[in-house]
Amino acid sequence: MFDVSFVELMVVGVVALLVLGPERLPGAARTLGSFVRKARSAWNGVRGEFERQIALDEVKRSVREVRESIESPAAAPRSAAAAPAAVAVSATPPAEPAPGMAPVPERAPHD
């Protein structure tokens, strides 16, 4: 992210050792680590919230599009010429199931 090399980190470490001294450097490193951990945690929380919001917006948009596609044909009056042709349905099942499909058990006719 910041493109910091190992040599630059070593220079910062040596300067910190000279400024803080060997007694206070471990405590300062722990404090700095704690701040970095909290900052990363906060950033991950914000990023996760943005991702959830984007996903929610996509779902809302999809629902709105489906609702509009359902409502638009229902709102327009249908004429007899525009009605789909009736589909003939056979009462007897096919002799063999399609490849990869389990056979359908036969049922008794309804009275």
N, C-alpha and C positions, 0 to 999 in steps of 0.2 A: 504494500500500500504506500509506504513512504520511501521505499527503495533505499534502505539503510544497509550498508555492507558490514561485515564482521569487523573490519578495521575501524570503522566509525564507531561501532558499539564499544570496542576496546578503548578508544580515546575517551568516550563519554564515561566509561567505567573508571578509568584512571583519574580523570578530572573529579569525578564524584568522590573517589577515595581521598584525593588531596583536599577537597573542600570540606567533606564531612568527617573524615578521619575514620580509622578502623573500628571505633566504638559505636558510632552512630550509623555507619553504612548498612549493616544488616537490617536494622529497624526501618531505615528509609527504603530499602529494597522491598521489604514486606509491605510497607504502606503503599509504595508505587504499584506493586503487584495487585494489592487489594483494589486500588482505584481502577487499574486496567481491567480486572475481572468484573467489577461493577459496571464499567462502561460497556464492555462487550455484552454483558447480560442485558443491559438496557437497550443496546442497539439490536440485539437478537429479538427482544420483545417487540420493539417498534417494527422491525422488518416482518416478523410473524404476523403482527396485526395488519400491516399493509397487504400481505399475501392473502390473509383471510378475507379482507375487505374486497380485494380484487376478485377472488373466487366467488364471493357472495354477489358481487355486481354481475359477473358472468352468468351465474345461475338465474338471477332476476331477469337479465336480458333474454336468456333462453326461454324462461317461462312466459315472458311477455310476447316473444315471437310465436310460441306455440299457441298461446291464447288468441293472438290476432289471426293466426292461420285457421284456428277452429271457428272463430266468430265471423270472419269475413265470408266464407261460403254460406254459413247459416243465415246471415243477414240478407243476402241476395235471394229473391224469390226464384225457385227452380221451376222451369217449364218442363212439360212432358218430353220435349225433344232433347233436353239436356240431361234427363234422368238416365242413369246407367241401365243397360239391358239386364234383364233377370238372368241369373246364372243357374243352370240346371244342376241340381245336387242329387247324386245317386244315393239310394238308401242302403245299398250293399257296399261293404268295404272292398277295396282292391284285393285280389287274390294273394299277392305277396307285398310285404312292406318294402319301402324304399331302402336302398343299400345303407347300412349303418343304423337303421331304425329298428326298434323292437316291435314285434307283432302286437297288434291291438287285440285284447281279449274280446270275444264276442259277448254281447249282452242280450238278455231276453227282451223281446218286444214289449212295449208298454201297452197296457189294456186301457 
